[in-house]
Amino acid sequence: MINTLIELQHLAALRPAATAPAVDIAAWYRAKGDVHEHLAAEAQDAATAARNQELASRAREHAAVLLLS
């Protein structure tokens, strides 16, 4: 759990500006997906795990769309 908290803090601190290059923003969304994967793995119940899996998928999909534009 401590590692996930560190990841969340790191993610919040390094969020790119809206004017950052798409590749940087996409990398941030991929990292966000990784954090949600870790949260899903650490979840105490199936509903929380499923929600974090969904958020991970959405973050990765968003990263892919950013790279296509």
Residue, then its C-alpha position, 0 to 999 in steps of 0.5 A: m500500500i505504501n508504494t501505491l501511495i508514493e505512486l499517487q503522490h508522484l502522479a499528482a506532482l508530475r501531472p503535465a500542463a494542458t499545453a505539454p506535448a501529447v506524448d508527455i500527456a499520454a505517458w502520464y495517462r499510462a502511468k495513471g493506468d498503472v496506479h489504478e492497476h495497482l489499486a485494483a490488485e490491492a482492493q479488498d473487494a471485487a467491486t473496488a477492484a473492478r472499478n479500478q480496472e475500468l479506470a486503468s483501461r480508460a486511462r490507457e485508452h485516453a493515452a492511445v487516443l492522444l498519440l493518434s492526434 
